[in-house]
């Protein structure tokens, strides 16, 4: 029933868009195409993030089981480091996961390169944090769901800047 309603709504919107296209100038059409591409990219990123969260959840569950088994054998339960901010690369090196607590967000190699340029550009600590915040706000708002960043001066931005500097060499 929900699928039929969603399909009907989608068809209605598509019909309305087809009726509007002849009335829109080239600049407006170019804008709509760009927005559609951004939306498709964001949908793809959401799918990848869901898959990555499932992998992280499975890893956390297996770590918890292993930790529990170790405790049963009389070993001390070590912290899993789930709170720690870290970056993990994929085997191919084409993308990276920014991990925090039990979640993560995927970044492409190009996005990571851009972030590394931001944190290595001249400026004070607060200027670097502000540039990072502005980039995330403009390009990747999904980061705010992972990291509890309150504002441009947030300590998570400082930790992320330090992690990027430590993890990647800057070739300016």
CORLIN-V692564 format. One record per residue. N is the residue number from 1. SS is DSSP state (hx for helix, st for strand, lp for the rest). OMEGA is omega in degrees with one decimal (999 if undefined). NEAR is the number of other C-alpha atoms within 8 Angstrom. Layout:
BEGIN
N&SS&OMEGA&NEAR ; N&SS&OMEGA&NEAR
END
This chain:
BEGIN
1&lp&179.6&4 ; 2&hx&-179.2&5 ; 3&hx&177.9&6 ; 4&hx&179.9&7 ; 5&hx&179.4&8 ; 6&hx&178.7&8 ; 7&hx&179.5&8 ; 8&hx&178.9&8 ; 9&hx&179.3&8 ; 10&hx&-179.7&8 ; 11&hx&178.3&8 ; 12&hx&179.0&8 ; 13&hx&178.7&8 ; 14&hx&178.7&8 ; 15&hx&179.2&8 ; 16&hx&179.4&8 ; 17&hx&178.1&8 ; 18&hx&178.7&8 ; 19&hx&-178.4&8 ; 20&hx&-174.8&8 ; 21&hx&-179.4&8 ; 22&lp&-177.3&7 ; 23&lp&-174.9&6 ; 24&lp&178.3&8 ; 25&lp&-176.6&7 ; 26&hx&-179.5&6 ; 27&hx&178.5&6 ; 28&hx&178.0&8 ; 29&hx&178.3&10 ; 30&hx&178.2&8 ; 31&hx&-179.6&8 ; 32&hx&178.0&8 ; 33&hx&179.3&8 ; 34&hx&179.4&8 ; 35&hx&178.5&8 ; 36&hx&178.9&8 ; 37&hx&177.9&8 ; 38&hx&-180.0&8 ; 39&hx&177.7&8 ; 40&hx&177.2&8 ; 41&hx&-179.8&8 ; 42&hx&177.2&8 ; 43&hx&178.6&8 ; 44&hx&179.3&8 ; 45&hx&177.8&9 ; 46&hx&178.7&8 ; 47&hx&179.5&8 ; 48&hx&178.6&9 ; 49&hx&176.9&11 ; 50&hx&179.6&8 ; 51&hx&179.8&8 ; 52&hx&177.8&11 ; 53&hx&178.0&11 ; 54&hx&178.2&8 ; 55&hx&179.8&8 ; 56&hx&179.3&11 ; 57&hx&178.6&9 ; 58&hx&178.4&8 ; 59&hx&179.4&8 ; 60&hx&179.3&9 ; 61&hx&-179.5&8 ; 62&hx&177.1&8 ; 63&hx&179.4&9 ; 64&hx&178.7&8 ; 65&hx&179.0&8 ; 66&hx&179.4&8 ; 67&hx&179.5&10 ; 68&hx&179.0&9 ; 69&hx&178.1&8 ; 70&hx&179.6&11 ; 71&hx&179.4&10 ; 72&hx&179.3&7 ; 73&lp&177.2&6 ; 74&lp&178.6&6 ; 75&lp&176.1&7 ; 76&lp&179.1&6 ; 77&lp&179.6&8 ; 78&lp&176.5&5 ; 79&lp&-178.1&5 ; 80&lp&-179.0&5 ; 81&lp&-177.3&6 ; 82&lp&179.6&8 ; 83&lp&-171.0&7 ; 84&lp&175.6&8 ; 85&lp&-179.1&10 ; 86&st&177.3&8 ; 87&st&178.2&10 ; 88&st&178.4&8 ; 89&st&174.4&9 ; 90&lp&-179.7&9 ; 91&lp&-178.0&4 ; 92&lp&-178.3&5 ; 93&lp&-177.8&8 ; 94&lp&178.4&8 ; 95&st&-176.2&11 ; 96&st&176.6&14 ; 97&st&170.8&12 ; 98&st&-174.3&12 ; 99&st&176.4&13 ; 100&st&-174.0&13 ; 101&lp&-179.4&9 ; 102&lp&179.7&11 ; 103&st&177.2&9 ; 104&st&176.5&13 ; 105&st&-178.3&12 ; 106&st&175.6&12 ; 107&st&175.0&11 ; 108&st&176.9&9 ; 109&hx&179.4&10 ; 110&hx&178.9&7 ; 111&hx&178.0&8 ; 112&hx&178.1&10 ; 113&hx&179.5&8 ; 114&hx&178.7&8 ; 115&hx&178.8&10 ; 116&hx&176.4&12 ; 117&hx&-179.7&10 ; 118&hx&-175.1&10 ; 119&hx&179.4&11 ; 120&hx&177.4&8 ; 121&lp&179.7&7 ; 122&lp&177.4&4 ; 123&lp&177.6&7 ; 124&lp&178.5&6 ; 125&hx&-178.2&7 ; 126&hx&176.9&9 ; 127&hx&178.1&8 ; 128&hx&178.3&13 ; 129&hx&-179.3&14 ; 130&hx&178.3&10 ; 131&hx&177.0&9 ; 132&hx&-179.5&12 ; 133&hx&-178.8&11 ; 134&hx&179.6&9 ; 135&hx&178.3&9 ; 136&hx&-178.8&10 ; 137&hx&-177.7&8 ; 138&hx&-169.9&7 ; 139&hx&-171.6&6 ; 140&lp&-178.7&8 ; 141&lp&-179.8&9 ; 142&lp&178.2&7 ; 143&hx&-177.7&9 ; 144&hx&175.3&8 ; 145&hx&-179.9&7 ; 146&hx&-177.9&10 ; 147&lp&179.2&8 ; 148&lp&-178.6&7 ; 149&lp&-177.1&10 ; 150&lp&-176.6&6 ; 151&lp&-175.1&6 ; 152&lp&-178.8&11 ; 153&lp&-174.6&9 ; 154&lp&-178.6&10 ; 155&hx&177.6&7 ; 156&hx&177.8&9 ; 157&hx&178.1&13 ; 158&hx&179.2&10 ; 159&hx&179.1&9 ; 160&hx&178.3&9 ; 161&hx&179.4&11 ; 162&hx&179.3&8 ; 163&hx&178.6&10 ; 164&hx&179.2&11 ; 165&hx&-177.7&12 ; 166&hx&-172.1&7 ; 167&hx&-174.1&7 ; 168&lp&174.7&7 ; 169&lp&179.7&6 ; 170&lp&177.4&8 ; 171&lp&-174.0&3 ; 172&lp&999&3
END
